[in-house]
Amino acid sequence: MEDKSASPSKIKHLFQSIGNRVFYGWWIVVLGSLINGIGLGVIYHSVTIFFLPLKRDLGVSSAAISLLYGAARLEGGFDGPVVGYLVHRFGSRRLILIGAILAGIGFIILSTVHDFITFLLIYVLLISFGNNAGFFHPVTTAVNKWFIRKRGISFSIVSASGNIGGMVMAPVLSYIILNFGWRYGAVFAGSMIMLVALPSAWRFKNSPEEMGLLPDGKPPLDDPAGESSAVKQGTAEVNFTVKEALRSLQFWLLMTSISLRLVVTIAMNIHFVPILVWRGMNEATSAYLVSLMALSCIFSTLAFGWLGDRWNKALLCSLGIIPAIIVMMGLIFSQEPMVLYLFPIGFALTMGTAPLNWALIGDLFGRGSYATVRGIMAVGYGTATFFSPIFAGWVFDHTGSYNIVLITFTIIFMMTATFFAMLRHPSRVPAQT
């Protein structure tokens, strides 16, 4: 009697058949989402959970802990051009492997540290550099090369993965830290980074040209009919050199807009739990609101990504700033408990525009120089975000309140919305690809 059960070889053949029918760029999005999800889930979204335990254990002020994270952002700004060059020179895959190993080992070593200076050096030199070299930067560089017309939604999926990672990792790390201590949380974080990111990087491809493909799943490069059909579709891609990008007003306007957005969002992300505790919420509940913000970011990121492929990305970035302005003003002027629950949702709506910021770099300046152009921009936003967390911590140490911080950040966000609305495509005629 014939055995009709599914054998392992048949199952393998089925998955290979499905994989061959799917444009490999979407597999890059999946792999990049796994890498980005664990990286941003731990290093970006869950960092605020470590804030108060570190402050108590190391016996330092809020400004000192803010200096720790601010120094990491400053280091990211300085090494941005270097990382951009390395990604361009050696490809995303190698940088992801190196970065994941550095960040993972850094967290594990961090669990053995008992003084602030050593903690600062390890966090900045290993974890921060590993994060900058191995996660969002090389992943988005690869995605930018694999997609042009679907750049908005592909960037948004990768960005949403960071929110999914934060939604999962925030309560898990909160439970470990509150019950066993932040050192166990650091070991868990480092182990998870390497367990997820390293295997995902093995099948990573830097560009469609490596596989004889074109962006967005067009026919192979050696197919004459495919090439003519691509031309008939009228697809044109801008292709700025780094020098040409730096000479354009739009480069500086976009860098300023992104820097001002990050000035606020980075500081608010780091002080998220302390702000809620300041308003009377306990640490455990605050950690769940971190997950609420991450969950809300998933939907807002995908929504803005879908809209970004159809409408003006710069205008969407401008309008997306408004919800955060509203909730920050609510924290200043309202004592209603409901404001505390609207705070993560409002900020999530604004955070949903973040992938459009990075997609705009590709839209305005092309695929070839993306890594280097973004690396140079990192100097601006890395330097800017060094000061804002320290400013927020210093103000709270001296006043016992975040009101001045919230007022300042509201004004900065109003400027940000204005600058995004002013963005236009550079006047240079785009090169046909």
C-alpha positions as CSV (number, residue, x, y, z in Angstrom):
1,M,0.0,0.0,0.0
2,E,1.4,3.4,-1.0
3,D,2.5,5.6,1.9
4,K,0.8,8.9,1.4
5,S,2.3,10.5,4.5
6,A,4.4,13.6,4.0
7,S,8.1,12.6,4.1
8,P,10.8,15.1,5.2
9,S,12.0,15.3,1.6
10,K,8.6,16.2,0.3
11,I,8.2,18.9,3.0
12,K,11.6,20.3,2.1
13,H,10.7,20.3,-1.6
14,L,7.4,22.1,-0.8
15,F,9.2,24.9,1.1
16,Q,11.8,25.2,-1.6
17,S,9.1,25.5,-4.2
18,I,7.3,28.2,-2.2
19,G,10.6,30.0,-1.6
20,N,11.5,30.0,-5.3
21,R,8.2,31.7,-6.2
22,V,8.6,34.5,-3.6
23,F,10.8,37.4,-4.6
24,Y,14.0,37.0,-2.4
25,G,13.7,40.7,-1.4
26,W,10.8,39.6,0.9
27,W,13.0,37.0,2.5
28,I,15.5,39.8,3.2
29,V,12.6,41.7,4.9
30,V,11.8,38.6,7.0
31,L,15.5,38.0,8.0
32,G,16.0,41.7,8.5
33,S,12.9,41.8,10.7
34,L,14.3,39.0,12.9
35,I,17.6,40.7,13.3
36,N,16.1,44.1,13.8
37,G,13.4,42.8,16.1
38,I,15.8,41.4,18.7
39,G,18.3,44.3,18.3
40,L,15.8,47.1,18.7
41,G,13.6,45.1,21.1
42,V,16.4,44.9,23.6
43,I,18.7,47.9,23.0
44,Y,16.1,50.5,22.0
45,H,12.7,49.7,23.3
46,S,13.6,47.9,26.6
47,V,16.4,50.2,27.6
48,T,14.1,52.3,29.8
49,I,13.4,49.2,32.0
50,F,17.0,49.2,33.1
51,F,17.0,52.9,34.0
52,L,15.8,52.9,37.6
53,P,17.4,49.6,38.7
54,L,20.8,50.8,37.3
55,K,20.3,54.1,39.1
56,R,19.8,52.4,42.4
57,D,22.4,49.7,42.1
58,L,25.2,52.0,40.8
59,G,24.2,54.8,43.2
60,V,24.2,57.6,40.6
61,S,21.8,60.3,39.5
62,S,19.3,60.4,36.6
63,A,21.6,62.6,34.7
64,A,24.4,60.1,35.0
65,I,22.3,57.2,33.7
66,S,21.1,59.6,30.9
67,L,24.8,60.3,30.2
68,L,25.3,56.6,29.7
69,Y,22.7,56.4,26.9
70,G,23.6,59.8,25.6
71,A,27.2,58.8,25.1
72,A,26.1,55.7,23.2
73,R,24.2,58.0,20.8
74,L,27.2,60.3,20.5
75,E,29.4,57.4,19.7
76,G,26.9,56.3,17.1
77,G,27.2,59.7,15.5
78,F,31.0,59.6,15.3
79,D,31.2,56.1,13.9
80,G,28.2,56.6,11.5
81,P,30.3,57.5,8.5
82,V,32.7,54.6,9.3
83,V,29.9,52.1,9.6
84,G,28.3,53.5,6.4
85,Y,31.6,53.0,4.5
86,L,32.0,49.5,6.0
87,V,28.5,48.5,5.0
88,H,29.1,49.9,1.5
89,R,32.5,48.2,1.3
90,F,31.9,44.8,2.8
91,G,28.1,44.4,2.7
92,S,25.4,44.2,5.3
93,R,25.8,40.5,6.1
94,R,29.3,40.8,7.5
95,L,28.5,43.8,9.6
96,I,25.4,42.1,11.1
97,L,27.5,39.2,12.2
98,I,30.2,41.4,13.8
99,G,27.6,43.7,15.4
100,A,25.5,40.9,16.9
101,I,28.6,39.3,18.4
102,L,29.8,42.6,19.9
103,A,26.4,43.5,21.3
104,G,25.7,40.1,22.7
105,I,29.0,39.6,24.4
106,G,28.9,43.2,25.6
107,F,25.6,42.6,27.6
108,I,27.0,39.4,29.1
109,I,30.2,41.2,30.2
110,L,28.1,44.0,31.5
111,S,26.5,41.7,34.1
112,T,29.8,41.4,35.9
113,V,30.4,45.2,36.2
114,H,30.1,47.0,39.6
115,D,31.2,50.6,38.8
116,F,29.8,53.3,36.6
117,I,32.9,54.1,34.5
118,T,33.5,50.5,33.5
119,F,29.8,50.2,32.7
120,L,29.9,53.3,30.5
121,L,32.9,52.0,28.5
122,I,31.5,48.6,27.9
123,Y,28.1,49.9,27.0
124,V,29.5,52.5,24.5
125,L,32.4,50.5,23.0
126,L,30.8,47.1,22.7
127,I,27.0,47.3,22.9
128,S,26.5,50.6,21.2
129,F,29.0,50.0,18.4
130,G,27.6,46.5,17.9
131,N,24.1,48.0,17.7
132,N,25.1,50.7,15.2
133,A,27.1,48.3,13.1
134,G,24.9,45.2,13.2
135,F,21.3,46.1,13.2
136,F,19.1,48.8,11.8
137,H,21.8,50.5,9.6
138,P,22.9,47.4,7.6
139,V,19.4,46.0,7.5
140,T,17.8,49.1,6.1
141,T,20.7,49.5,3.6
142,A,20.0,46.1,2.2
143,V,16.2,46.7,2.1
144,N,16.8,50.0,0.3
145,K,18.7,48.1,-2.4
146,W,16.1,45.4,-2.8
147,F,13.1,47.8,-3.2
148,I,12.2,51.0,-4.9
149,R,8.5,51.2,-5.5
150,K,7.7,49.2,-2.4
151,R,10.3,50.9,-0.3
152,G,7.8,52.4,2.2
153,I,6.0,49.2,3.2
154,S,9.3,47.2,3.3
155,F,10.9,49.7,5.5
156,S,7.8,49.7,7.7
157,I,7.8,46.0,8.1
158,V,11.4,46.0,9.2
159,S,10.7,48.9,11.6
160,A,7.6,47.2,13.0
161,S,9.7,44.2,13.8
162,G,11.6,46.3,16.3
163,N,8.3,47.2,18.0
164,I,7.3,43.5,18.1
165,G,10.6,42.8,19.7
166,G,10.0,45.5,22.2
167,M,6.5,44.3,22.9
168,V,7.9,40.8,23.7
169,M,11.1,41.7,25.4
170,A,9.9,44.5,27.6
171,P,7.7,42.4,29.9
172,V,10.1,39.5,29.9
173,L,13.1,41.7,30.8
174,S,11.0,43.5,33.4
175,Y,10.0,40.3,35.1
176,I,13.7,39.1,35.1
177,I,15.0,42.4,36.4
178,L,12.4,43.0,39.1
179,N,12.6,39.4,40.4
180,F,16.3,38.4,39.8
181,G,18.1,41.7,39.2
182,W,19.3,43.6,36.2
183,R,22.4,41.5,35.8
184,Y,20.4,38.4,35.0
185,G,18.4,40.6,32.6
186,A,21.7,41.6,30.8
187,V,22.8,38.0,30.4
188,F,19.4,37.1,29.0
189,A,19.4,40.1,26.6
190,G,22.9,39.3,25.3
191,S,22.2,35.6,24.8
192,M,19.0,36.3,22.9
193,I,20.7,38.8,20.6
194,M,23.2,36.2,19.4
195,L,20.8,33.3,19.3
196,V,18.4,35.2,16.9
197,A,20.7,37.5,14.9
198,L,23.6,35.2,14.0
199,P,21.6,32.4,12.3
200,S,19.4,35.0,10.5
201,A,22.4,36.7,9.0
202,W,23.7,33.6,7.2
203,R,21.2,33.7,4.4
204,F,21.3,37.5,4.1
205,K,22.0,38.9,0.6
206,N,23.3,42.5,0.1
207,S,21.5,43.3,-3.1
208,P,19.3,41.8,-5.9
209,E,22.2,42.2,-8.3
210,E,24.1,39.5,-6.4
211,M,21.4,37.0,-7.5
212,G,20.9,38.4,-11.0
213,L,17.7,40.2,-10.1
214,L,16.3,43.7,-10.1
215,P,14.7,45.7,-7.3
216,D,11.0,45.0,-6.5
217,G,11.1,41.5,-8.2
218,K,11.5,42.5,-11.8
219,P,12.7,39.9,-14.3
220,P,16.4,38.8,-14.3
221,L,19.1,41.1,-15.6
222,D,20.0,38.7,-18.5
223,D,16.4,38.6,-19.8
224,P,16.2,41.1,-22.7
225,A,12.4,41.0,-22.7
226,G,12.5,41.7,-19.0
227,E,14.8,44.7,-19.5
228,S,12.6,46.2,-22.2
229,S,9.5,45.6,-20.1
230,A,11.1,47.4,-17.2
231,V,11.8,50.4,-19.4
232,K,8.2,50.3,-20.7
233,Q,7.0,50.6,-17.1
234,G,8.8,53.9,-16.9
235,T,10.7,53.1,-13.7
236,A,13.4,55.7,-13.0
237,E,15.7,55.8,-10.0
238,V,17.6,58.7,-8.7
239,N,21.3,58.0,-8.3
240,F,23.2,60.7,-6.4
241,T,26.8,60.4,-5.5
242,V,27.7,61.3,-1.9
243,K,29.2,64.6,-3.1
244,E,26.0,65.5,-5.0
245,A,23.9,64.6,-2.0
246,L,25.9,66.8,0.3
247,R,25.6,69.8,-2.0
248,S,21.8,69.6,-2.0
249,L,19.7,71.7,0.4
250,Q,17.4,68.7,0.8
251,F,20.2,66.7,2.4
252,W,20.7,69.2,5.2
253,L,17.0,69.8,5.6
254,L,16.3,66.1,5.9
255,M,19.2,65.6,8.3
256,T,17.9,68.4,10.5
257,S,14.4,67.1,10.5
258,I,15.5,63.6,11.4
259,S,17.8,64.9,14.1
260,L,15.1,67.0,15.8
261,R,12.7,64.1,15.7
262,L,15.3,61.8,17.4
263,V,16.3,64.5,19.9
264,V,12.8,64.1,21.4
265,T,12.0,60.4,20.7
266,I,15.3,59.1,22.0
267,A,15.1,61.1,25.3
268,M,11.4,60.2,25.8
269,N,12.1,56.5,25.1
270,I,14.9,56.5,27.7
271,H,12.9,58.4,30.3
272,F,9.6,56.7,29.5
273,V,9.3,54.6,32.7
274,P,10.8,57.4,34.9
275,I,8.1,59.8,33.5
276,L,5.3,57.4,34.3
277,V,6.7,56.8,37.8
278,W,7.0,60.6,38.3
279,R,3.2,60.7,37.5
280,G,2.5,58.1,40.1
281,M,2.6,54.8,38.2
282,N,4.6,51.8,39.6
283,E,7.5,50.3,37.7
284,A,5.8,47.0,36.8
285,T,2.8,48.7,35.3
286,S,5.0,51.2,33.4
287,A,6.8,48.3,31.8
288,Y,3.5,47.0,30.4
289,L,2.9,50.4,28.9
290,V,6.2,50.0,27.2
291,S,4.7,47.0,25.6
292,L,1.5,48.9,24.8
293,M,3.6,51.6,23.0
294,A,5.5,48.8,21.1
295,L,2.2,47.1,20.1
296,S,0.7,50.4,19.0
297,C,3.8,51.2,17.0
298,I,3.4,48.0,15.0
299,F,0.0,49.1,13.6
300,S,1.1,52.8,13.1
301,T,4.3,51.8,11.4
302,L,2.6,49.5,8.9
303,A,-0.1,52.0,8.3
304,F,2.3,54.8,7.6
305,G,4.4,52.5,5.4
306,W,1.4,51.6,3.3
307,L,0.4,55.3,3.0
308,G,4.0,56.3,2.2
309,D,4.1,54.3,-1.0
310,R,1.0,56.2,-2.1
311,W,1.3,59.7,-0.7
312,N,3.9,62.3,0.1
313,K,6.3,60.7,2.7
314,A,7.6,64.1,3.9
315,L,4.1,65.4,4.5
316,L,3.1,62.2,6.3
317,C,6.2,62.6,8.6
318,S,5.1,66.2,9.3
319,L,1.5,65.3,10.2
320,G,2.7,62.3,12.2
321,I,4.4,64.6,14.8
322,I,1.1,66.0,15.9
323,P,-0.1,63.1,18.2
324,A,3.1,63.3,20.3
325,I,2.7,67.0,20.7
326,I,-0.9,66.5,22.0
327,V,0.0,63.8,24.5
328,M,3.0,65.7,25.9
329,M,0.8,68.8,26.4
330,G,-1.7,66.4,28.2
331,L,1.1,65.3,30.6
332,I,1.8,68.9,31.3
333,F,-1.6,70.3,31.8
334,S,-3.9,67.4,32.8
335,Q,-3.9,65.3,35.9
336,E,-6.3,62.7,34.5
337,P,-5.0,59.1,34.9
338,M,-6.2,58.4,31.3
339,V,-3.5,60.6,30.0
340,L,-0.9,58.1,31.2
341,Y,-2.5,55.5,28.9
342,L,-2.9,57.8,26.0
343,F,0.8,58.8,26.3
344,P,2.3,55.6,24.8
345,I,-0.4,55.5,22.1
346,G,0.2,59.1,21.0
347,F,3.9,58.6,20.9
348,A,3.5,55.3,19.0
349,L,1.6,57.2,16.2
350,T,4.6,59.6,15.9
351,M,7.1,56.7,16.0
352,G,5.2,55.1,13.2
353,T,6.6,57.7,10.8
354,A,10.2,56.7,11.6
355,P,10.7,54.2,8.7
356,L,9.5,56.9,6.3
357,N,12.4,59.1,7.4
358,W,14.9,56.4,6.3
359,A,12.9,55.6,3.2
360,L,13.1,59.3,2.2
361,I,16.9,59.0,2.1
362,G,16.6,56.4,-0.6
363,D,13.8,58.3,-2.4
364,L,15.8,61.5,-2.5
365,F,19.3,60.2,-3.2
366,G,19.1,56.6,-4.5
367,R,20.4,53.2,-3.7
368,G,24.2,53.3,-4.4
369,S,25.2,55.9,-1.8
370,Y,22.5,55.1,0.8
371,A,24.8,53.6,3.5
372,T,27.3,56.4,3.3
373,V,24.8,59.2,3.1
374,R,22.9,57.8,6.1
375,G,26.2,57.3,7.9
376,I,27.1,61.0,7.4
377,M,23.6,62.0,8.7
378,A,24.3,59.9,11.8
379,V,26.9,62.5,12.8
380,G,24.1,65.1,13.0
381,Y,21.5,63.1,14.8
382,G,24.0,61.2,16.9
383,T,25.5,64.4,18.3
384,A,22.0,65.9,18.8
385,T,20.7,63.0,20.7
386,F,23.7,63.0,23.1
387,F,22.4,66.0,24.9
388,S,18.6,65.5,25.1
389,P,18.6,62.5,27.5
390,I,21.1,64.2,29.7
391,F,19.1,67.4,29.7
392,A,16.0,65.5,30.7
393,G,17.8,63.8,33.6
394,W,19.5,67.0,34.8
395,V,16.2,68.9,34.8
396,F,14.5,66.1,36.8
397,D,17.4,65.9,39.3
398,H,17.2,69.7,40.0
399,T,13.4,70.2,39.8
400,G,11.8,66.8,40.6
401,S,9.6,67.3,37.6
402,Y,9.6,66.7,33.8
403,N,7.4,69.7,33.0
404,I,10.2,71.8,31.6
405,V,11.4,68.9,29.6
406,L,8.0,68.3,28.1
407,I,7.5,72.0,27.2
408,T,11.0,72.1,25.5
409,F,10.3,68.9,23.6
410,T,6.9,70.2,22.4
411,I,8.5,73.3,20.9
412,I,11.2,71.1,19.2
413,F,8.5,68.9,17.7
414,M,6.7,71.9,16.3
415,M,9.9,72.9,14.5
416,T,10.3,69.3,13.3
417,A,6.8,69.2,11.7
418,T,7.6,72.4,9.9
419,F,10.9,71.2,8.5
420,F,9.4,67.9,7.2
421,A,6.7,69.9,5.5
422,M,9.3,71.9,3.6
423,L,11.1,68.9,2.1
424,R,11.0,68.6,-1.7
425,H,12.9,66.3,-4.1
426,P,16.2,67.7,-5.3
427,S,16.1,69.5,-8.7
428,R,18.8,67.3,-10.2
429,V,17.3,65.1,-13.0
430,P,17.3,61.5,-11.8
431,A,19.4,59.0,-13.7
432,Q,17.7,56.1,-15.6
433,T,18.6,52.7,-14.2
